[in-house]
Each structure stands twice: as structure tokens, then as C-alpha cells.
């Protein structure tokens, strides 16, 4: 469904990614793990069109999106839930969801129906629908960021550090949501520093180190890999 081949990204004279190659098949959860600065977010930003690759190729559902504009990538059905949530803090919960559906135009399911689905997924958002998003708790903001991404009814969603800064109980709830989304048919790219959670959820995973893929395998195999355990799992 998504294929990244020999991807390179530079920030000025600094090479952030060096020949990253990965693939995500329809119906999978694929995790991308690594330390801070490894290039995880840069990989996703290149996929979403937010940074321009210096080299390499990205295809989504068979179409070349290497230099596509971000809004065109979204219209193709690839949703990006950014690191740090980046909700519209001075807009209400409901307005954030409507803004998430902006690129849908008149196609597909009605916005009201999609919003009702998200309130069913995260009932607290329904209770807060008229509240300014900036006044929500961190966990509620993360729920809103995920729901905003889902308002285009995407076949593919990329989640960048959804556990960042959240209490363990909230993280468990986010993990259950990710699994349920996948079981309902959504293909997921999960970028996470919390490697234990990511690998437990993932069908397959890649380990990034200083802008390069250094390991790949099933989530189960990488959970048991001694180098991964030593570097990312505290054991």
C-alpha cells in the first residue's frame, strides 16, 4: 500500500535520512522505532509531503507521491496525526473535527455521521464538543488529534508518537484504539519511542538509527531481539 525506496532527506548540510527503504502492506500495523533524532518523524513528513526528499521514491496505492503536495496526499486517503497533537487550540472540539474533514468536499460519508462515529469512539469528546480544544487534558487532546485524522475516513493513517507525554492508563487506551482501528480494516504506520507498546501492536517493524534502517522483522521477533532489548526496551 505504501512503499518507500532509498529515501534521503537533508536539512541544509545535515543528512537526516540515508537510503531508507520500507513497505507497508494493506491491513498491517507497521511500527517505526528508534531513538530521538533517528529520523522517524522526518520519514513521515517526507511521506506526507511536508519535507522534500533529496533522493528516493515514495508510492502510495501505486501512485508516485514523492513530490506531491500535502493536501493531495490527504485527498488520496493518507491521514497524518502529527507529533505533539497540533490541534487548533482556539477552536472547539467540534470545529477541530470539521476542519479534519475539510478535504473531503462532498464525497463519501456525511461529516455529521463521521463526527458521531468519533464521539462513539471517544465519548469524552462528545461531552466536550463545544469546549475549546486547548482546555482539554493531554489525553483528550490526543484523542481529538486521532479523531481529526479519521474524519477523512482514511484507509491509511500514520500516527507520530501518540503516547508522548501521556499517563500509562491513557497510553493503554490509545493502544486499544489503534488495535481496534486496524481490526476494522485501517492500515497503520505507527511511529513510537515507546518501543514495547509499538512492537506488541505491530505485525512488522523497522528500527531506524541515525537516518538508516538497521533492523526489520515482525513485531514479535524484534521484541525478542537482544540488540533491540538493550537499546530500546531497557533490558
FENGI-V435921 format. One record per backbone hydrogen bond with DSSP energy under -0.5 kcal/mol. CO is the residue of the C=O (numbers start at 1). NH is the residue of the N-H. Records with the same first field share a line. If there is no record, write none. Layout:
# FENGI-V435921
CO->NH + NH
This chain:
# FENGI-V435921
1->61
2->24
3->59
4->22
5->57
7->20
8->54 + 55
9->16 + 17
10->12
11->14
13->15
14->11 + 16
17->9
20->7
22->4
24->2
25->28
28->30 + 188
29->203 + 204
30->190
31->206
32->192
33->208
35->38
38->211
39->43
40->44
41->45
42->46
43->47
44->48
45->49 + 50 + 51
46->49
51->53
55->8
57->5
58->65 + 66
59->3
60->63
63->60 + 65
65->68
66->53
69->72 + 73
70->74
71->75
72->76
73->78
74->77
77->79 + 156
79->158
80->82
81->160
82->85
84->86
87->89
88->91
89->134
91->133
92->96
93->97
94->98
95->99
96->100
97->101
99->102
101->104
102->105
104->107
110->114
111->115
112->116
113->117
114->118
115->119
116->120
117->121
118->122
122->125 + 126
123->127
124->128
126->129
128->93 + 131
129->94
131->93
132->135
133->136
137->141
138->142
139->143
140->144
141->145
142->146
143->147
144->148
145->149
146->150
147->151
148->151
149->152
150->153
155->187
156->79
157->159 + 189
158->81 + 160
159->161 + 191
161->164
163->166
167->170 + 171
168->172
169->173
170->174
171->175
172->176
173->177
174->178
175->179
176->180
177->181
178->182
179->183
180->184
181->186
182->185
187->157
188->30 + 190
189->159 + 191
190->32 + 192
191->161
192->34
193->195
194->198
195->199
196->200
197->201
198->202
203->219
204->31
205->217
206->33 + 208
207->214 + 215
209->212
211->18
212->209 + 214
215->207
217->205
218->222
219->223
220->224
222->225
225->229
226->230
227->231
228->232 + 233
229->233 + 235
